[in-house]
Amino acid sequence: EFERFPDGVASPSSSEEVRALLDWALAQGITVIPYGGGTSVAGHINPPEGDAPVLTLSLAAMDQLMDLDTQSQIATFGAGTPGPKVEQQLRERGYMLGHFPQSWELSTIGGWVASRSSGQQSMRYGRIEQMFAGGRVETPKGTLTIPTIPASSAGPDLREIILGSEGRMGVITEVKVRVTPLPETETFQVAFAPDWDTGKELVRQMTQAKIPLSMLRLSNAEETRTHLMLAGHEKLVGILHRYLNV
Ligand SMILES: Cc1cc2nc3c(=O)[nH]c(=O)nc-3n(C[C@H](O)[C@H](O)[C@H](O)COP(=O)(O)OP(=O)(O)OC[C@H]3O[C@@H](n4cnc5c(N)ncnc54)[C@H](O)[C@@H]3O)c2cc1C
């Protein structure tokens, strides 16, 4: 059953094209919905009820690293750049962002800002609000350029208005983020706890001890089993089961 769907889809490839589309849509009374990777779980990319025509504005064509300032370690991306392309383009230059929501493969850097997303390695690299340094937003009233000043005591921080705005303040077209040089090594360790409560207690103690980890994740038995099976090491899973006696 098809419910309400957009009347049109636009794929602009620059901020100027987004600006022109917004001006046109406003003049026509068209509702515009910015669309990044479409992984939203909050329903904001679905056309609302009503008679106004709906235009889905996909940022997919704006998927490039536009600038990397290695002195300030700030990278500028087209807002439609999906997770793998963000990391790949930075990695080629010796840097990383370190934002890995579970929807990383499909979600976009503009979508992360618009939905104030959290990544699995936010413990070290920060949530998106710590990474988001500034950028460009095309609002119904004109272009908003957010400078990359670290902090200001002169009034509210404009970044806070855009973070988590879910497309309501305008279309984010360029995102400036604080990046990090690639680590020399990165290792992930797994420990098995005998039950959920012990696992919870371990995680609490490790967090409060402020051990400098990038990720700390507690999985229940089902998720652990699923991850192991998805990793495809059937033989190892068998050995592990025997070892854990489950
Ligand atoms: C399997 C799965 C796992 C997930 N895991 C996580 C997780 O670990 N952490 C987490 O925080 N979230 C998670 N999510 C939720 C979702 O992936 C995030 O909210 C993500 O940041 C959305 O990015 P997107 O590019 O897909 O945006 P979309 O889904 O396309 O859009 C999300 C919202 O942002 C707006 N928007 C998108 N791009 C722009 C733009 N350029 N300018 C203005 N507004 C824009 C849209 O209008 C919409 O309101 C998960 C979702 C799924 C399906």
Ligand as a Chemical Component Dictionary entry (heavy atoms), coordinates in Angstrom:
data_LIG
# 
_chem_comp.id                   LIG 
_chem_comp.type                 NON-POLYMER 
_chem_comp.pdbx_formal_charge   0 
_chem_comp.three_letter_code    LIG 
# 
loop_
_chem_comp_atom.comp_id 
_chem_comp_atom.atom_id 
_chem_comp_atom.alt_atom_id 
_chem_comp_atom.type_symbol 
_chem_comp_atom.charge 
_chem_comp_atom.model_Cartn_x 
_chem_comp_atom.model_Cartn_y 
_chem_comp_atom.model_Cartn_z 
_chem_comp_atom.pdbx_ordinal 
LIG C1  C1  C 0 19.854 0.516  11.012 1  
LIG C2  C2  C 0 19.945 1.919  11.551 2  
LIG C3  C3  C 0 20.902 2.225  12.500 3  
LIG C4  C4  C 0 21.006 3.538  13.031 4  
LIG N1  N1  N 0 21.988 3.813  13.934 5  
LIG C5  C5  C 0 22.095 5.065  14.444 6  
LIG C6  C6  C 0 23.136 5.371  15.381 7  
LIG O1  O1  O 0 23.979 4.538  15.730 8  
LIG N2  N2  N 0 23.196 6.644  15.872 9  
LIG C7  C7  C 0 22.281 7.605  15.473 10 
LIG O2  O2  O 0 22.393 8.725  15.963 11 
LIG N3  N3  N 0 21.303 7.329  14.590 12 
LIG C8  C8  C 0 21.193 6.091  14.064 13 
LIG N4  N4  N 0 20.206 5.826  13.147 14 
LIG C9  C9  C 0 19.299 6.894  12.723 15 
LIG C10 C10 C 0 19.784 7.615  11.438 16 
LIG O3  O3  O 0 20.670 6.804  10.727 17 
LIG C11 C11 C 0 20.485 8.909  11.786 18 
LIG O4  O4  O 0 19.507 9.795  12.271 19 
LIG C12 C12 C 0 21.248 9.557  10.616 20 
LIG O5  O5  O 0 22.017 10.612 11.149 21 
LIG C13 C13 C 0 20.366 10.090 9.516  22 
LIG O6  O6  O 0 21.209 10.478 8.436  23 
LIG P1  P1  P 0 20.695 10.452 6.917  24 
LIG O7  O7  O 0 21.761 11.040 6.055  25 
LIG O8  O8  O 0 20.247 9.075  6.542  26 
LIG O9  O9  O 0 19.475 11.447 6.996  27 
LIG P2  P2  P 0 17.971 11.272 6.461  28 
LIG O10 O10 O 0 17.368 10.040 7.032  29 
LIG O11 O11 O 0 17.932 11.430 5.002  30 
LIG O12 O12 O 0 17.311 12.549 7.148  31 
LIG C14 C14 C 0 17.208 12.647 8.547  32 
LIG C15 C15 C 0 16.635 14.003 8.905  33 
LIG O13 O13 O 0 17.578 15.037 8.590  34 
LIG C16 C16 C 0 17.096 15.899 7.566  35 
LIG N5  N5  N 0 18.230 16.131 6.654  36 
LIG C17 C17 C 0 19.005 15.197 6.023  37 
LIG N6  N6  N 0 19.966 15.802 5.311  38 
LIG C18 C18 C 0 19.817 17.148 5.521  39 
LIG C19 C19 C 0 20.504 18.311 5.046  40 
LIG N7  N7  N 0 21.559 18.215 4.232  41 
LIG N8  N8  N 0 20.054 19.516 5.447  42 
LIG C20 C20 C 0 18.992 19.647 6.285  43 
LIG N9  N9  N 0 18.312 18.583 6.746  44 
LIG C21 C21 C 0 18.715 17.354 6.377  45 
LIG C22 C22 C 0 15.918 15.165 6.921  46 
LIG O14 O14 O 0 14.970 16.059 6.402  47 
LIG C23 C23 C 0 15.376 14.375 8.119  48 
LIG O15 O15 O 0 14.595 15.221 8.930  49 
LIG C24 C24 C 0 20.083 4.525  12.609 50 
LIG C25 C25 C 0 19.126 4.218  11.630 51 
LIG C26 C26 C 0 19.049 2.932  11.114 52 
LIG C27 C27 C 0 18.012 2.634  10.054 53 
# 
loop_
_chem_comp_bond.comp_id 
_chem_comp_bond.atom_id_1 
_chem_comp_bond.atom_id_2 
_chem_comp_bond.value_order 
_chem_comp_bond.pdbx_ordinal 
LIG C1  C2  SING 1  
LIG C2  C3  SING 2  
LIG C2  C26 DOUB 3  
LIG C3  C4  DOUB 4  
LIG C4  N1  SING 5  
LIG C4  C24 SING 6  
LIG N1  C5  DOUB 7  
LIG C5  C6  SING 8  
LIG C5  C8  SING 9  
LIG C6  O1  DOUB 10 
LIG C6  N2  SING 11 
LIG N2  C7  SING 12 
LIG C7  O2  DOUB 13 
LIG C7  N3  SING 14 
LIG N3  C8  DOUB 15 
LIG C8  N4  SING 16 
LIG N4  C9  SING 17 
LIG N4  C24 SING 18 
LIG C9  C10 SING 19 
LIG C10 O3  SING 20 
LIG C10 C11 SING 21 
LIG C11 O4  SING 22 
LIG C11 C12 SING 23 
LIG C12 O5  SING 24 
LIG C12 C13 SING 25 
LIG C13 O6  SING 26 
LIG O6  P1  SING 27 
LIG P1  O7  DOUB 28 
LIG P1  O8  SING 29 
LIG P1  O9  SING 30 
LIG O9  P2  SING 31 
LIG P2  O10 DOUB 32 
LIG P2  O11 SING 33 
LIG P2  O12 SING 34 
LIG O12 C14 SING 35 
LIG C14 C15 SING 36 
LIG C15 O13 SING 37 
LIG C15 C23 SING 38 
LIG O13 C16 SING 39 
LIG C16 N5  SING 40 
LIG C16 C22 SING 41 
LIG N5  C17 SING 42 
LIG N5  C21 SING 43 
LIG C17 N6  DOUB 44 
LIG N6  C18 SING 45 
LIG C18 C19 SING 46 
LIG C18 C21 DOUB 47 
LIG C19 N7  SING 48 
LIG C19 N8  DOUB 49 
LIG N8  C20 SING 50 
LIG C20 N9  DOUB 51 
LIG N9  C21 SING 52 
LIG C22 O14 SING 53 
LIG C22 C23 SING 54 
LIG C23 O15 SING 55 
LIG C24 C25 DOUB 56 
LIG C25 C26 SING 57 
LIG C26 C27 SING 58 
# 
